[in-house]
């Protein structure tokens, strides 16, 4: 199955007309979760009268932005994705082939019919589908074929990483979904991807032009880097987001416990911004759990930290994610004007980023000595902070700003960025 070019359908009335986009997504463009914020900010950059939404329920139940309230919208029917839930995980795995055939025969045709009917009403020039979750991966190419317009897709995480880990799809079931994923990406006119590394890998693998698209904040939201904090102040390690790298987190807390939560003579505080947080410690600890905050509030709070924590998995089973994904939290951390503490394998997208921009310290091990050594540098090394303070604005402007995010989105959709709307406030 080959891609349909963006010029092949002939629906647009003029060469420079902004295409009407139909976004079919398992994530709503609302300020809830990384995917929701990502989509919300992109959709706010698109003319509101040229976009429509078909949303699979489940992820993102918060309020839609005012500017998107008038856009055509439909909520799709729920599609079961996790096997025969009532019979336990072992039975879910052994019966996966039967379950997949049932969903494919009963639910997918209904979903495709519903989308096609909605598309007939809104008359899109482009269908845009984030390939997040098994349903969207399975139906993306079929929807584009049925609607008969070009397809553009977005990949946040490699499915060979997230389907086994978050959906427990393995073996032959995983191979079937990966075939559908390959078909969807190959059929795409363009694919927005999570990193330059994913662009290189997917263009070689699927032959589809890929655009790295990493969430960025406007320069008006950046905090000026302030260098090293006073040596008599607590040493604050900031973290924002869900707790995804459990072993790495446990190793960090274990290393801090081994040194009595003091680094270079400074009391250590771990400051966490998240909707929920479950810490495992074996003795006294200093952890500030501040709950969920908006992105702009989170930037302000992180600006009061010494260093911001980026854990990544050492588990070899997570290698596709480590080598191809890029943590969007790095954009927010650097916007706060603070350097990062990367804790994970050497072969990873954050390490490649740190090779281009000297804005962080690293620990490539779960061992306490490596962790405490990196934190000590962040606590006492004035030169490190001077270099990072100079590099942070450059890194943001070159790769992680709202301006770059906007330019990449325009390239992805196939318009000049002057045709886009003002974007998020």
Residue pairs with C-beta under 8 A, 6 or more apart in sequence:
1 141
1 145
1 183
1 186
1 187
2 186
2 187
3 150
3 151
3 186
3 187
3 188
3 189
3 208
4 144
4 148
4 149
4 150
4 151
4 187
4 189
5 150
5 189
6 19
6 125
6 126
6 150
6 189
6 414
8 150
9 125
9 148
9 149
9 150
11 20
11 123
11 125
11 149
12 19
12 125
16 416
16 419
18 46
18 47
18 50
18 415
18 419
19 50
19 124
19 125
19 126
19 413
19 414
19 415
20 50
20 51
20 52
20 122
20 123
20 124
20 125
20 126
21 46
21 50
21 51
21 52
21 124
21 125
21 126
21 127
21 128
21 413
22 51
22 52
22 53
22 54
22 118
22 119
22 122
22 124
22 126
22 127
22 128
22 147
23 29
23 39
23 43
23 51
23 52
23 53
23 54
23 128
23 129
24 54
24 55
24 56
24 76
24 115
24 127
24 128
24 129
24 136
24 140
24 143
25 39
25 53
25 54
25 55
25 56
25 129
25 130
25 132
25 136
26 55
26 56
26 58
26 59
26 130
26 132
26 133
26 135
26 136
27 33
27 35
27 36
27 39
27 55
27 59
27 60
27 130
27 132
28 36
28 39
28 53
28 55
28 59
28 60
28 61
28 62
28 64
29 36
29 39
29 40
29 42
29 43
29 44
29 53
29 60
29 64
29 65
29 68
30 36
30 40
30 60
30 61
30 62
30 63
30 64
30 65
31 37
31 40
31 62
31 294
31 295
32 59
32 60
32 61
32 62
33 59
33 60
34 156
34 215
34 241
34 328
35 59
35 60
35 130
35 132
35 156
36 59
36 60
36 62
37 215
37 295
38 156
38 215
38 328
39 130
40 65
40 424
41 215
41 402
41 405
41 423
41 424
42 405
42 409
43 51
43 65
43 68
44 65
44 67
44 68
44 421
44 422
44 423
44 424
45 406
45 409
45 420
45 421
45 422
45 423
45 424
46 413
46 420
46 421
47 419
47 420
47 421
48 67
48 68
48 70
48 71
48 421
49 70
49 71
51 68
51 71
52 71
52 72
52 73
52 118
52 122
52 124
53 68
53 71
53 72
53 73
53 74
54 73
54 74
54 76
54 114
54 115
54 118
55 73
55 74
55 75
55 76
56 76
56 78
56 79
56 133
56 135
56 136
57 75
57 76
57 78
58 78
67 421
72 118
72 121
72 122
74 114
74 118
76 111
76 114
76 115
77 107
77 110
77 111
77 114
79 103
79 107
79 108
79 111
79 135
80 99
80 103
80 107
81 103
81 133
81 134
81 135
81 167
82 92
82 167
82 168
83 91
83 92
83 93
83 95
83 96
83 99
83 168
84 91
84 92
84 95
84 99
85 92
87 95
89 168
92 99
92 168
93 168
93 170
93 171
96 169
96 171
96 172
96 173
97 172
97 173
100 173
100 176
104 138
108 138
108 139
108 142
111 135
111 139
112 139
112 142
112 143
112 146
115 143
115 146
115 147
116 143
116 146
116 147
119 127
119 147
119 149
124 147
124 149
125 149
125 150
126 149
126 150
126 151
126 152
126 189
126 413
126 414
127 143
127 144
127 147
127 149
127 150
127 151
127 152
128 151
128 152
128 153
128 154
128 413
129 136
129 140
129 143
129 144
129 151
129 152
129 153
129 154
129 184
130 136
130 153
130 154
130 155
130 156
131 137
131 140
131 153
131 154
131 155
131 159
131 181
131 184
131 185
132 154
132 156
132 157
133 167
134 163
134 167
134 169
134 177
137 159
137 177
137 180
137 181
137 184
138 177
138 180
140 151
140 153
140 180
140 184
140 187
141 151
141 180
141 183
141 184
141 187
143 151
144 150
144 151
144 187
145 187
150 189
151 184
151 187
151 188
151 189
152 188
152 189
152 190
152 191
152 192
152 412
152 413
153 184
153 185
153 188
153 191
153 192
154 191
154 192
154 193
154 213
155 185
155 191
155 192
155 193
155 194
155 198
155 202
156 194
156 325
157 194
157 321
157 325
158 198
158 320
158 321
158 324
158 325
159 177
159 178
159 181
160 174
160 178
160 320
161 318
161 319
161 320
161 321
161 324
161 325
162 321
163 169
163 174
163 177
164 170
164 174
164 317
165 317
165 318
169 177
182 205
182 206
185 191
185 202
185 206
185 208
186 206
186 207
186 208
188 208
189 208
189 209
189 414
190 208
190 209
190 210
190 211
190 411
190 412
190 414
191 202
191 206
191 208
191 209
191 210
191 211
192 210
192 211
192 212
192 213
192 408
192 409
192 412
193 199
193 202
193 210
193 211
193 212
193 213
193 324
194 212
194 213
194 214
194 324
194 325
194 326
194 349
195 212
195 214
195 324
195 325
195 326
195 349
196 212
196 349
196 352
197 323
197 324
197 326
197 349
197 352
198 210
198 212
198 324
198 325
199 210
199 211
199 212
201 324
202 208
202 210
203 209
203 210
211 408
211 411
211 412
212 408
213 405
213 408
213 409
213 412
214 326
214 328
214 331
214 399
214 400
214 404
214 405
214 408
215 328
215 331
215 405
216 331
216 396
216 400
216 401
216 402
216 403
216 404
216 405
217 295
217 296
217 299
217 331
217 332
217 335
217 401
217 402
218 401
218 402
218 403
218 423
218 424
219 396
219 397
219 401
219 402
219 403
221 295
221 296
221 299
221 335
222 299
222 335
222 337
222 393
222 396
223 299
223 300
223 303
223 335
223 336
223 337
224 337
225 337
225 338
225 388
225 389
225 390
225 392
225 393
226 303
226 337
226 389
227 382
227 385
227 386
227 389
228 306
228 380
228 381
228 382
228 385
229 235
229 236
229 306
231 264
231 265
231 266
231 380
232 266
233 266
234 266
234 267
234 268
234 269
234 286
235 263
235 264
235 266
235 267
235 268
235 269
235 306
235 375
235 378
235 379
236 268
236 269
236 270
236 271
236 304
236 305
236 306
237 252
237 268
237 269
237 270
237 271
237 305
237 306
237 307
237 308
237 309
237 341
237 375
238 271
238 273
238 301
238 302
238 304
238 305
238 307
238 308
238 309
238 333
238 336
238 338
239 270
239 271
239 272
239 273
239 274
239 308
239 309
240 272
240 273
240 274
240 293
240 298
240 302
240 308
240 329
240 332
240 333
241 273
241 274
241 329
242 274
242 275
242 276
243 249
243 274
243 277
243 278
244 311
245 311
245 312
245 313
245 344
247 313
247 314
247 315
247 366
248 311
248 312
248 313
248 314
248 343
248 344
248 366
249 311
250 280
251 343
251 366
251 367
251 368
251 371
252 270
252 309
252 311
252 343
252 371
253 270
253 279
253 280
253 281
253 285
254 282
254 368
255 368
255 371
255 372
256 263
256 268
256 270
256 285
257 281
257 282
257 283
257 285
258 368
258 372
259 368
259 372
261 267
261 268
261 284
261 285
261 286
262 268
263 372
263 375
263 376
263 379
264 376
264 379
264 380
266 379
267 286
268 286
268 375
269 286
269 287
269 288
270 285
270 286
270 287
270 288
270 309
271 287
271 288
271 290
271 301
271 305
272 287
272 288
272 289
272 290
273 290
273 291
273 292
273 293
273 298
273 301
273 302
274 289
274 291
274 292
275 291
275 292
277 289
279 285
279 287
281 287
290 301
293 301
295 332
298 332
298 336
299 332
299 335
299 336
300 336
301 336
302 308
302 332
302 333
302 336
302 338
303 336
303 337
303 338
305 336
305 338
306 338
306 378
306 379
307 338
307 339
307 340
307 341
307 360
307 361
307 375
307 378
308 329
308 333
308 336
308 338
308 339
308 340
308 341
309 340
309 341
309 343
310 327
310 329
310 330
310 333
310 340
310 341
310 342
310 343
310 344
310 350
310 360
311 343
311 344
312 318
312 322
312 327
312 342
312 343
312 344
312 345
312 348
312 350
313 321
313 322
313 344
313 345
314 344
314 345
314 366
322 344
322 345
322 347
322 348
322 349
323 347
323 348
323 349
324 349
325 349
326 349
326 350
326 353
327 350
330 340
330 350
330 353
330 400
331 396
331 400
333 340
334 340
334 359
334 392
334 395
334 396
334 400
335 396
335 400
337 389
337 392
339 359
339 360
339 361
339 378
339 384
339 385
339 388
339 392
340 350
340 354
340 359
340 360
340 361
341 360
341 361
341 362
341 363
341 374
341 375
341 378
342 350
342 351
342 354
342 360
342 361
342 362
342 363
343 362
343 363
343 371
343 374
344 350
344 351
344 364
345 351
345 364
346 364
350 360
351 362
353 395
353 399
354 360
354 362
356 395
356 399
357 391
357 392
357 394
357 395
357 398
357 399
358 387
358 388
358 391
359 388
359 391
359 392
359 395
360 388
361 374
361 375
361 377
361 378
361 384
362 374
363 370
363 371
363 373
363 374
364 370
365 371
377 384
378 384
378 385
397 403
397 404
398 404
402 423
402 424
406 417
406 420
406 423
407 417
409 417
409 420
410 416
410 417
410 419
410 420
